[in-house]
Amino acid sequence: MEEENTTFKNIIELEQSWNKFAHTYQMHDSAMQTFYYTLIHMIDLPKAKHILEVGCGTGRLLPLAMNLKSLDCTYLASDLSSTMVDLAHENLHKYLSNIGVSDSLHQWK
């Protein structure tokens, strides 16, 4: 089977493509779980003062990072796709609610 190559004319087309894929991304993202968990344990998060996650997707790393980082550490997760950011925010909010932590998250567009 030939692999399809997609070319985007601009950043808006790229974002729109990721926005369309965002809701099914979580189903395909599970293959990367081992990589994510290995990576996050290699980083010394408890000592970090600031964390910037670029390409956070649907936020699979966020709950683990929240458990490992210090309370005074700022964490900024970003993604090209605004839909991915919305899903990451929803997933993190659900996680925080499940463990009984109030949600004081900020979201910028």
Secondary structure, DSSP 8 states (H G I E B T S, - for coil): --------SSHHHHHHHHHHHHHHHHHHHGGGHHHHHHHHHHS-GGG-SEEEEES-TT-SSHHHHHHHS-TT-EEEEE-S-HHHHHHHHHHHHHHHHHTT---------
